[in-house]
Amino acid sequence: MPRNTRISLSVPSALLKDFDTLSETIGHPNRSQAVSEAMREFLSNKKWDVTRKGKVPGVILLTYDHHAGGIGQALTKMQHDHPDVVTATMHIHLSKHVCLEIIAFNGDAGRVRSLARVFRSQKGVLDLKLVTSPL
């Protein structure tokens, strides 16, 4: 049996409440099992970020607060700065303040990683999901 290690985390209370509610709803017997599953999923989803090489197609799903100063212009500039990667975009209004940007890409994995990191670092970005597809 694998040895367990005890850890301590600090998270916003609202996030923990939502996490606990959902993990209980889907049948996790305790928080430790839910956190372990979340960590395995995180590893599975993010491993490509350091290992994938060559050309990679996919999309970046980006939600942001369009009232954050200059965010719209910054996102557009970043896309134009990566013409070798970005192939198309779609802009969707989710609410009065929140927009979803769907950015299709097909390019070098390193350039895609760079683009995703730049997007993540922007003030006003609420969430970013990177979805890749096999060629």
C-alpha positions as a Markdown table, in Angstrom:
| # | Residue | x | y | z |
|---|---|---|---|---|
| 1 | Met | 0.0 | 0.0 | 0.0 |
| 2 | Pro | 1.4 | 3.4 | -0.9 |
| 3 | Arg | 2.5 | 5.6 | 1.9 |
| 4 | Asn | 0.4 | 8.8 | 2.5 |
| 5 | Thr | 1.9 | 12.2 | 3.3 |
| 6 | Arg | 0.0 | 14.8 | 5.3 |
| 7 | Ile | -0.1 | 18.3 | 3.9 |
| 8 | Ser | -1.7 | 21.6 | 4.8 |
| 9 | Leu | -3.3 | 24.0 | 2.3 |
| 10 | Ser | -4.7 | 27.5 | 2.4 |
| 11 | Val | -7.6 | 28.1 | 0.1 |
| 12 | Pro | -10.4 | 30.6 | -0.1 |
| 13 | Ser | -13.3 | 29.5 | 2.1 |
| 14 | Ala | -15.9 | 29.7 | -0.7 |
| 15 | Leu | -13.7 | 27.5 | -2.9 |
| 16 | Leu | -13.4 | 24.9 | -0.1 |
| 17 | Lys | -17.1 | 25.0 | 0.5 |
| 18 | Asp | -17.9 | 24.4 | -3.2 |
| 19 | Phe | -15.2 | 21.7 | -3.4 |
| 20 | Asp | -16.6 | 19.8 | -0.4 |
| 21 | Thr | -20.2 | 20.1 | -1.6 |
| 22 | Leu | -19.3 | 18.7 | -5.1 |
| 23 | Ser | -17.0 | 16.0 | -3.7 |
| 24 | Glu | -19.8 | 14.8 | -1.4 |
| 25 | Thr | -22.4 | 14.9 | -4.2 |
| 26 | Ile | -20.2 | 12.6 | -6.4 |
| 27 | Gly | -19.6 | 10.2 | -3.6 |
| 28 | His | -16.1 | 10.9 | -2.2 |
| 29 | Pro | -16.0 | 9.5 | 1.3 |
| 30 | Asn | -13.6 | 12.2 | 2.5 |
| 31 | Arg | -11.8 | 15.3 | 1.4 |
| 32 | Ser | -8.4 | 13.5 | 1.1 |
| 33 | Gln | -9.7 | 11.2 | -1.6 |
| 34 | Ala | -11.3 | 14.1 | -3.4 |
| 35 | Val | -8.1 | 16.2 | -3.3 |
| 36 | Ser | -6.1 | 13.1 | -4.5 |
| 37 | Glu | -8.4 | 12.7 | -7.4 |
| 38 | Ala | -8.2 | 16.4 | -8.2 |
| 39 | Met | -4.4 | 16.2 | -8.1 |
| 40 | Arg | -4.3 | 13.2 | -10.4 |
| 41 | Glu | -6.6 | 15.0 | -12.9 |
| 42 | Phe | -4.4 | 18.1 | -12.7 |
| 43 | Leu | -1.3 | 16.0 | -13.5 |
| 44 | Ser | -3.0 | 14.2 | -16.3 |
| 45 | Asn | -4.2 | 17.5 | -17.9 |
| 46 | Lys | -1.0 | 19.4 | -17.4 |
| 47 | Lys | 1.7 | 16.9 | -18.2 |
| 48 | Trp | 1.6 | 17.8 | -21.9 |
| 49 | Asp | 2.6 | 21.3 | -20.9 |
| 50 | Val | 6.1 | 20.1 | -20.2 |
| 51 | Thr | 6.4 | 17.0 | -22.4 |
| 52 | Arg | 4.6 | 17.7 | -25.7 |
| 53 | Lys | 6.7 | 18.6 | -28.7 |
| 54 | Gly | 6.1 | 19.5 | -32.3 |
| 55 | Lys | 2.9 | 20.8 | -33.8 |
| 56 | Val | -0.2 | 20.7 | -31.6 |
| 57 | Pro | -3.8 | 21.7 | -32.5 |
| 58 | Gly | -6.4 | 22.7 | -29.9 |
| 59 | Val | -8.2 | 25.6 | -28.2 |
| 60 | Ile | -7.7 | 27.9 | -25.3 |
| 61 | Leu | -10.9 | 28.6 | -23.4 |
| 62 | Leu | -10.4 | 31.9 | -21.6 |
| 63 | Thr | -12.9 | 33.7 | -19.3 |
| 64 | Tyr | -12.1 | 37.2 | -18.2 |
| 65 | Asp | -13.7 | 40.3 | -16.7 |
| 66 | His | -13.9 | 42.7 | -19.6 |
| 67 | His | -14.1 | 45.6 | -17.2 |
| 68 | Ala | -10.5 | 45.0 | -16.1 |
| 69 | Gly | -8.4 | 47.8 | -17.6 |
| 70 | Gly | -7.2 | 47.2 | -21.1 |
| 71 | Ile | -7.8 | 43.4 | -21.0 |
| 72 | Gly | -9.6 | 43.3 | -24.4 |
| 73 | Gln | -6.8 | 45.1 | -26.2 |
| 74 | Ala | -4.1 | 43.1 | -24.4 |
| 75 | Leu | -5.7 | 39.7 | -25.4 |
| 76 | Thr | -6.1 | 40.9 | -29.0 |
| 77 | Lys | -2.4 | 42.1 | -29.1 |
| 78 | Met | -1.2 | 38.7 | -27.7 |
| 79 | Gln | -3.1 | 36.8 | -30.4 |
| 80 | His | -1.7 | 39.1 | -33.1 |
| 81 | Asp | 1.8 | 38.5 | -31.6 |
| 82 | His | 1.4 | 34.7 | -32.2 |
| 83 | Pro | 0.2 | 34.5 | -35.9 |
| 84 | Asp | 2.1 | 31.3 | -36.3 |
| 85 | Val | -0.1 | 29.7 | -33.6 |
| 86 | Val | -3.5 | 31.4 | -33.4 |
| 87 | Thr | -5.8 | 30.3 | -36.3 |
| 88 | Ala | -9.2 | 31.7 | -35.1 |
| 89 | Thr | -11.1 | 33.3 | -32.2 |
| 90 | Met | -14.6 | 33.5 | -31.0 |
| 91 | His | -15.8 | 36.1 | -28.4 |
| 92 | Ile | -18.9 | 35.3 | -26.3 |
| 93 | His | -20.6 | 37.5 | -23.7 |
| 94 | Leu | -21.5 | 35.4 | -20.7 |
| 95 | Ser | -22.7 | 38.2 | -18.4 |
| 96 | Lys | -22.5 | 42.0 | -18.0 |
| 97 | His | -18.9 | 41.7 | -16.9 |
| 98 | Val | -17.6 | 38.3 | -18.0 |
| 99 | Cys | -16.6 | 37.2 | -21.5 |
| 100 | Leu | -15.4 | 33.9 | -22.9 |
| 101 | Glu | -12.8 | 33.9 | -25.6 |
| 102 | Ile | -12.3 | 30.7 | -27.6 |
| 103 | Ile | -8.9 | 30.8 | -29.3 |
| 104 | Ala | -8.1 | 28.0 | -31.8 |
| 105 | Phe | -4.5 | 27.2 | -32.3 |
| 106 | Asn | -2.3 | 24.9 | -34.4 |
| 107 | Gly | 1.4 | 25.4 | -33.9 |
| 108 | Asp | 4.5 | 24.5 | -32.1 |
| 109 | Ala | 3.8 | 23.2 | -28.5 |
| 110 | Gly | 6.4 | 25.6 | -27.0 |
| 111 | Arg | 4.8 | 28.6 | -28.6 |
| 112 | Val | 1.4 | 27.4 | -27.4 |
| 113 | Arg | 2.7 | 27.0 | -23.9 |
| 114 | Ser | 4.2 | 30.5 | -24.1 |
| 115 | Leu | 0.9 | 32.0 | -25.3 |
| 116 | Ala | -1.1 | 30.2 | -22.5 |
| 117 | Arg | 1.4 | 31.5 | -19.9 |
| 118 | Val | 1.1 | 35.1 | -21.2 |
| 119 | Phe | -2.7 | 34.9 | -21.1 |
| 120 | Arg | -2.8 | 33.5 | -17.6 |
| 121 | Ser | -0.6 | 36.3 | -16.3 |
| 122 | Gln | -3.0 | 39.0 | -17.5 |
| 123 | Lys | -5.0 | 40.9 | -14.8 |
| 124 | Gly | -8.7 | 40.2 | -15.3 |
| 125 | Val | -8.3 | 36.6 | -16.5 |
| 126 | Leu | -10.6 | 34.5 | -14.4 |
| 127 | Asp | -9.9 | 31.0 | -15.8 |
| 128 | Leu | -8.0 | 29.4 | -18.6 |
| 129 | Lys | -8.4 | 25.9 | -20.0 |
| 130 | Leu | -6.1 | 24.5 | -22.6 |
| 131 | Val | -7.5 | 21.6 | -24.7 |
| 132 | Thr | -5.3 | 19.8 | -27.1 |
| 133 | Ser | -6.1 | 17.2 | -29.7 |
| 134 | Pro | -3.9 | 14.6 | -31.4 |
| 135 | Leu | -2.9 | 15.4 | -34.9 |
